[in-house]
Amino acid sequence: MEPIEINAGVWYLRALRADDRIDDRPALAAGEITDPDYVTLRSAGWAEETHFSWAVCEPTTAELVAEVGVTPTGDGAATVSGWAHPGYELALDAGLRSVRRFLTDGLGLTERIEAADLP
C-alpha cells in the first residue's frame, strides 16, 4: 500500500521521510529514535502492509512533532500507538483521533485494546 496522507485539523499527517526535501531523522533523534534505518523500516511497513506510520507535522513547516503508528494483528484488528515531543501532546491526540478513524473507515480494522492500555 502507498502511504496515505491525512488532514487532522490544524495538523498534517504524512509518511516519514528522509530525502533531499524533508528529513525527519533529526526530529526522530530528538524523540530518542536514533536507528539510522528507522525511516526505511517504516516505508517498508507501508509496502508490506505490516505497519502504517504517520509523522504528525506542523502544516507550515512540515516539521515532525509526533508520530502515530498502526500495526495490524492479522485478525481484523490492529494496535495503535504514538509519541510526541514535549509540548505537542495535542498534536498527538489529534493524530491519534484521525488515524483511528482511518483505521476503521479506510482499512476496515478495529482497534485492539491491550490490557496494559486500560486504566
N, C-alpha and C positions, 0 to 999 in steps of 0.2 A: 504494500500500500504506500502511496505517496503521502508525505506529511500534509496534514490539514491545518490551515491557519484558522484561528478563532478570534472573534472580536468579543472581549469581555468588558464592555462598557468603556471605562477610561483606560483599560489595559489591553494589550495586544499579545496574543499567544501565537508563537511560531516555533518551527523546529529549531533545535540547537544548531549553531553554525560556527565554523572556523575556516573562513575563506578570506579572499582579498577585500571583501566589502564589510563583513561583520565577523568578529572573532569573540566568541563567548568565553574562551578559556580564561582570560583574566578575571572575569566576574565569577566563573565557576571556582577558580582558585581562591578567591576571596570568600567563597562559601565552603571552603575546605575540600573541594573536589579537585584533586591535582593529577588524576590519571591522564596522561597525555593522549590516550586513545578514547577518552570518555565520549567526545562528540561523535567519533566514528562508530562507537558501540551503539549510541543512541540512534544514529542513522540506520544502522543495520537492524535495530529493533523494529523500525518502521517497515523496512523492506521485507523482513521475515514475519512481521505481524506478531512479534513476541513481547514487545514493549513499545508503547507510544509515549513520547515525552514532548513537553512544550516549555519553551522559555517564556516566562511571563515578563513582558517588556514595557518600558516607558514608550508610549507611542511616538513621541517626537524624536527620540534618540535611538530607539531600538535596543537600549541597554537592558540586559537581563537583570531582573531584580528578584526573581523567584523561578522555581521550576516545579512543574506538575508532571506526574507520570501515571500511566495506566498499564498494568500487567495482566493480560488475560490469563485465566486459570485453567482454560480448556473445558470448562463445564457450563459455558454460557454466562460466566461471571468474570469479574476482574477485581483486582485490588487497585486502589487509588492512593497515591502518596504525593508529598510535596515538601518543599522547604523554601525559606525566604531569607534574604539578607535582613539584618536588624532594621526595623523601621518600615518594612514593606509587608507586614502581615496582612494588611488589607488587600494588597495586590495578590497575595497567595490565596486568600479567601475568595476573591473574585475569580481567579483562575480555577480553583477547585470547583466552584459552582458551575462555571461554564463547561469544564471538562466532564463533570458528572452528567450534565445534560447531553453532551456529545456521546458519552458512554452509552446512554440509553437510546437516544434518538438516532445517532449516527452509526454506532457499532452494534446495536441490538443486544448489549450486555447489561447485566445487573451488577451492582457493586457488592462485593463480598466484604462484609464487616468482620474483622478478626476480633477474637475475644479480647486481645490486648488493647484494641481500639475503643472498647466500651468503657464508660466512666465507672 
